[in-house]
Amino acid sequence: QVQLVESGGGLVQPGGSLRLSCAASGSIFGFYAVGWYRQTPGKQRELVAERNIFGTTNYADSVKDRFTISRDSAKNTVYLQMNSLRPEDTAVYYCRARRTSAEAGYWGQGTQVTVSS
């Protein structure tokens, strides 16, 4: 069983930066993929960034060149560096880890990011 805990969300002005962290209670080393998703009220949860075991990283078009996903295997933690934030980035951000490509995987409880002046 793996538990994921996100942190680092908050209120930031447009153009600002935040770094989200996702700490895993169990080892996620060797998992097929780890990633970040986000959700706003009334909308489906959407992919923000995901990195798989082959080193391939997928980003939503809306965040390319602004967001960067990374992981620290020693700390069992996944990060999302968010730069040049926009009001439309406002959402609850969730961390996800999957052992295989076929499973739903584990989700964190989410962290709120609000971009507003």
Backbone as a ProteinNet text record, in pm:
[ID]
protein_1_A
[PRIMARY]
QVQLVESGGGLVQPGGSLRLSCAASGSIFGFYAVGWYRQTPGKQRELVAERNIFGTTNYADSVKDRFTISRDSAKNTVYLQMNSLRPEDTAVYYCRARRTSAEAGYWGQGTQVTVSS
[TERTIARY]
84.3	0	87.8	55.8	131.1	38.1	83.5	8.9	87.6	16.3	77.5	24.5	114.1	74.7	133.7	45.5	90	105.9	193.7	211.5	267.6	266.1	325.6	227.1	98.6	0	-20.1	-96.9	-123.9	-171.1	-168.4	-209.8	-86.1	-88.2	25.2	-28.7	44.9	4.2	37.7	-35.2	-1.1	144.5	209.2	351.1	442	385.7	465.6	494.9	561.5	603.1	564.3	544.1	523.2	589.3	629.5	677.2	593.1	527.3	448.9	535	509.6	579.4	478.4	517.6	435	523.5	500.9	580.3	507	577.4	519	561.2	464.7	495.3	567.8	538.6	608.2	692.7	779.2	867.5	788.9	815.7	757.5	865.9	980.4	1086.6	1041.4	1058.4	1015.8	871.4	796.6	659.5	662.6	557.8	550.1	548.7	473.5	463.3	424.5	471.9	428.9	391.1	293	250.4	164.6	128.1	43.4	-78.6	-191.7	-317.2	-380.5	-479.5	-550.2	-697.9	-774.8	-920.1	-979.7	-1074	-1150.6	-1296.9	-1374.9	-1516	-1593.4	-1664.4	-1747	-1673	-1542.4	-1464.5	-1396.7	-1360.9	-1290.1	-1146.1	-1092.1	-951	-868.6	-765.6	-687.2	-538.6	-469.5	-326	-254.8	-159.5	-70.6	66.2	122	253.3	268.4	328.6	352.8	483.2	558.8	686.2	682.8	721	717.1	855.6	858.5	980.4	1083.5	1040.5	1131.9	1193.5	1154.6	1207.4	1127.3	1019.5	934.3	844.3	839.2	755.2	649.8	527.1	418.1	365.3	348.6	293.8	167.2	72.6	-41.1	10.7	-48.3	-2.4	-3.9	-100.5	-117	-6.9	71.6	175.6	315.9	327.9	461	543.8	669.7	767	745.5	645.2	625	638.2	594.1	595.9	701.4	759.9	858.1	833.3	821.8	808	944.1	968.7	1094.8	1070.2	1166.8	1153.5	1288.2	1281.8	1399.2	1377.5	1441.9	1418.6	1464.6	1570.7	1622.6	1521.8	1447	1347.4	1207.8	1195.3	1064	961.8	1005.4	923.7	922	805.8	787.3	755	809.9	790.8	725.3	660.4	610.9	649.9	745.7	785.8	697	628	534	580	611.9	656.1	557.2	567.6	480.6	333.8	291.5	155.7	50.5	-60.2	-171.6	-298.2	-394.6	-520.1	-585.2	-571.5	-632.7	-561.2	-449.6	-383.1	-445.8	-535.7	-603.1	-679.7	-651.5	-712.8	-663.4	-723.8	-668.4	-575	-453.2	-352.7	-334.7	-335.2	-325	-202.1	-142.4	-30.8	-85.3	-24.9	-67.5	54.4	48	155.5	94.4	147.9	94.3	204.3	173.8	270	281.4	167.6	164	85.2	93.4	21.6	-128.2	-168.5	-309.8	-389.7	-324.7	-400.1	-428.5	-528.9	-563.6	-456.8	-397.1	-288.3	-335.1	-242.3	-266.5	-276	-364.2	-384.2	-360.7	-311.8	-303.5	-435.3	-438	-561.8	-579.7	-475.2	-482	-433.7	-385.1	-343.4	-394.4	-451	-513	-407.2	-414.9	-332.7	-426.5	-406.8	-488.9	-398	-423.4	-344.9	-435.3	-407.4	-494.4	-419.2	-456.2	-397.7	-485.7
-118.8	0	123.8	219.3	343.5	459.3	548.9	672.5	789.6	879.9	997.3	1121.8	1211.1	1334.1	1453.1	1537.4	1656.3	1773.8	1865.1	1988.8	2094.3	2219.3	2326.7	2417	2383	2468.1	2597.4	2688.2	2814.2	2919.6	3043.4	3157.3	3226	3250.6	3315.4	3412.5	3519	3616	3565.7	3611.9	3574.8	3606.9	3513.6	3528.4	3469.2	3431.1	3375.3	3227.9	3171.1	3031	2959.3	2830.1	2742	2608.5	2538.7	2402.7	2310.3	2216.4	2116.7	1994.4	1932.5	1810.1	1698.9	1577.6	1459.5	1356.5	1338	1242.9	1109.8	1002.4	868.4	795.5	729.9	657.8	527.9	467.6	346.2	374.6	280.8	302.7	304.4	405.4	411.2	386.5	342.7	308.9	190.7	201.1	93.8	102.2	199	218.3	256.8	217.8	248	399.1	473.3	617.5	692.2	814.3	907.8	1037.5	1106.6	1226.6	1318.6	1428.7	1530.5	1554.2	1567.7	1597.8	1716.8	1777.8	1886.7	1882.8	1946.1	1944	2073.6	2127.5	2244.7	2203.1	2278.6	2240.1	2222.1	2111.6	2086	2029.7	2008.5	1956.1	1825.3	1747.6	1623.6	1652.2	1558	1567.7	1551.4	1636	1632.5	1614.4	1554.2	1534.7	1669.1	1689.3	1804.9	1758.8	1659.6	1608	1468.2	1381.6	1245.2	1196.1	1124.8	1069.7	919.1	844.3	698.5	640.2	509.8	439.8	443.3	473.2	480.6	619.6	710.7	845.7	941.2	891.8	976.6	1062.6	1189.8	1282	1343.2	1340.1	1403.1	1522.5	1631.6	1752.9	1793.5	1849.7	1911.8	2029.8	2052.5	2161.1	2294.8	2312.1	2440.5	2470.4	2369.1	2391.4	2371	2327.8	2305.8	2432.7	2414.8	2523.5	2609.3	2575.3	2647.6	2556.5	2431.9	2337.3	2229.6	2178.9	2071.9	1968.1	1842.6	1733.7	1671.5	1636	1570.3	1478.6	1391.1	1302.5	1285.5	1265.3	1236.1	1096.2	996.6	859	834.8	902	884.2	931.7	1036.9	1091.6	1038.2	955.2	900.6	1011.7	1114.2	1234.3	1276.2	1321.9	1374.4	1522.8	1602.6	1747.2	1797.9	1911.2	1983.4	2129.7	2174	2314.5	2389.2	2490.3	2565.8	2710.8	2755.5	2892.4	2965.4	3096.5	3180.2	3141.3	3131.2	3085.3	3183.4	3125.2	3202	3173.3	3263.4	3238	3104.8	3066.2	2940.5	2816.4	2833.9	2721.9	2692.6	2778.4	2756.8	2625.7	2540.2	2407	2335.3	2220.6	2128.9	2035	2024	1942.5	1811.9	1701	1568.5	1496.1	1420.1	1334.1	1193.2	1124.2	988.1	902.7	777.3	681.7	549.2	493.3	366.5	262.5	141.5	31.7	-18.2	-20.9	-66.5	34.3	19.9	111.2	87.1	-31.1	-68.2	-29.9	-6.2	15.6	163.2	186.6	324.3	386.6	306.3	352.9	420.2	490.4	558.8	709.2	772.9	917.1	982.5	1103.8	1182.9	1254	1332.5	1399.7	1534.7	1581.5	1706.3	1826.9	1925.7	2052.6	2165.8	2268.1	2377.8	2476.8	2511.7	2618.6	2726.5	2847.4	2960	3069.3	3106.7	3211.4	3332.6	3435.9	3553.4	3675.1	3790.3	3915	3977
0	0	0	-83.4	-94.2	-63.1	20.3	45.6	-10.3	-75.4	-135.7	-65.9	-28.9	38.8	-35.8	-88.7	-161	-65.6	-102.5	-28	-122	-75.4	-153.5	-224.9	-218	-282.3	-204.7	-264.7	-198	-295.6	-249.2	-330.6	-387.1	-516.4	-582	-686.4	-710.9	-811.9	-952.4	-1051.8	-1189.9	-1221.1	-1289	-1319.1	-1214.3	-1101.5	-993.1	-1010.2	-909.8	-913	-785	-798.5	-684.7	-715.6	-610.3	-627.4	-541.2	-606.1	-535.9	-507.7	-394.1	-357	-332.8	-366	-341.6	-272.9	-144	-67.5	-58.3	-94.3	-90.7	35.8	101.1	224.6	197.2	81.9	42.2	-80.4	-112.5	-226.3	-357.4	-437.7	-571.2	-675.8	-628.4	-721.2	-805.9	-936	-1024.5	-1069.1	-1014	-1061.3	-1208.2	-1278.7	-1420.8	-1445.9	-1367.3	-1391.7	-1264.9	-1255.1	-1151.3	-1221.9	-1165.4	-1235.5	-1152.2	-1212.7	-1152.6	-1241.5	-1176.9	-1243.7	-1172	-1234.1	-1168.5	-1203.2	-1115.9	-1134.7	-1083.7	-1160.1	-1118.2	-1105.8	-1028.5	-1006.3	-1136.2	-1146	-1262.8	-1382.4	-1368.2	-1480.5	-1441.6	-1543.3	-1517.7	-1478.8	-1403.5	-1368.3	-1496.7	-1510.5	-1633	-1602.5	-1696.4	-1683.4	-1692.6	-1603	-1610	-1660.7	-1593.7	-1632.1	-1575.8	-1653.2	-1608.1	-1666.8	-1583.2	-1625.4	-1606.1	-1709.4	-1695.9	-1673.3	-1655.7	-1619.3	-1731.4	-1852.3	-1965.7	-1979.5	-1891.3	-1896	-1981.4	-2038.2	-2120.7	-2032.6	-2064.5	-1989.3	-2080.5	-2036.3	-2110.8	-2033.2	-2100.9	-2042.3	-2117.7	-2044.9	-2111	-2193.7	-2308.4	-2393.9	-2321.2	-2233.7	-2166.5	-2065.3	-2027.6	-1926.7	-1980.3	-2105.9	-2164.1	-2155.4	-2123.7	-2111.3	-1987.6	-1905.6	-1780.2	-1658.5	-1672.4	-1560.9	-1586.8	-1478.8	-1489.6	-1380.5	-1420.3	-1324	-1299.6	-1174.5	-1141.1	-1021.8	-994.3	-880.2	-812.9	-682.5	-602.4	-545.9	-606.6	-564.2	-420.9	-381.2	-245.4	-141.1	-175.5	-83	-111.8	-215.4	-251.2	-274.4	-343.7	-361.1	-507.7	-551.1	-685.9	-674.3	-763	-757.7	-885.9	-873.1	-990.3	-971.6	-1049.9	-1048.8	-1146.6	-1097.6	-1179.8	-1187.4	-1306.3	-1328.6	-1418.4	-1419	-1503.1	-1487.2	-1364.5	-1337.3	-1387	-1430.2	-1486.5	-1405.6	-1409.3	-1336.1	-1376.6	-1501.6	-1546.4	-1493.4	-1425.6	-1359.2	-1222.9	-1179.5	-1052.2	-1053.3	-956.1	-949.8	-824.4	-798.6	-699.9	-775.5	-727.2	-794.2	-717.3	-792.7	-735.5	-788.1	-700.7	-736.6	-762	-857.8	-891	-915.3	-868.8	-892.8	-935.9	-1043.7	-1098.3	-1106.6	-1059.3	-1068.9	-1213.4	-1282.4	-1420.5	-1502.9	-1633.7	-1721.7	-1720	-1674.2	-1681	-1558	-1447.3	-1324.3	-1299.6	-1216.3	-1180.6	-1092.8	-1007	-923.1	-795.9	-734.1	-607.3	-631.8	-551.7	-561.6	-426	-428.8	-307.6	-282.1	-174.4	-135.7	-205.7	-269.3	-344.7	-266.1	-339.3	-279.3	-367.9	-304.8	-379.4	-425.4	-552.7	-609.2	-662.2	-614.8	-658.7	-713	-837.1	-902.6	-921.2	-845.1	-846.9	-797.6	-851.4	-802.8	-695.1
[MASK]
+++++++++++++++++++++++++++++++++++++++++++++++++++++++++++++++++++++++++++++++++++++++++++++++++++++++++++++++++++++

